[in-house]
Amino acid sequence: MRIVLNRAKCTGIGICEAVAPDVFEVDDDGNLVVLSAEVPAGAEAEVTEAVEGCPAQALRLEP
Ligand code: SF4
């Protein structure tokens, strides 16, 4: 599964980072960095939670 970020929608608040800090990081400029475009093994549940919890619907998963 790949993580796809719609940067135009992302507000940089970082809820995804709070849920899955190994995968998402908001940099000092407030830009979200996806640290691993492929969902790491064992992180499927937290990444799914982060994607579903994004208030801006800026994240999606694709096969
Ligand atoms: S939760 Fe959504 S809007 Fe917030 S930083 Fe993550 S991707 Fe961007």
Boltz pocket constraint, residues with backbone or C-beta under 6 A from the ligand:
constraints:
  - pocket:
      binder: B
      contacts: [[A, 9], [A, 10], [A, 11], [A, 12], [A, 13], [A, 14], [A, 15], [A, 16], [A, 17], [A, 24], [A, 26], [A, 32], [A, 50], [A, 53], [A, 54], [A, 55], [A, 56], [A, 57], [A, 58], [A, 59]]
      max_distance: 6.0
